[in-house]
Amino acid sequence: MVKCLMTWWWKGKDAKEVTERFKKWKPIGDVKFYFPIHTILGANKAFTVLEVDDAEKMAINLRAWSDICTYEILPIMDSRELVALD
């Protein structure tokens, strides 16, 4: 399982469509949200911290939004866990 910081953004003209899709959206596969999805007000941008174990399921989840959203997904690790690797 990999923890990720995921941010995504959309054009202002797509804001209503993003909202409508989000109201109906349900994640596919085993996705664990550590931090619920939050919208950055006034920026047409959102973020979450999640954990996934299946890249294919993640791709399916993203494909449903790829026509109106751009994503950045960064792997992250608890700093205490990282320090313990030494």
Secondary structure, 3 states (H helix, E strand, C coil): CEEEEEEEECCHHHHHHHHHHHHHCCCCCCEEEEEEEEEECCCCEEEEEEEECCHHHHHHHHHCCCCCCEEEEEEECCHHHHHHCC
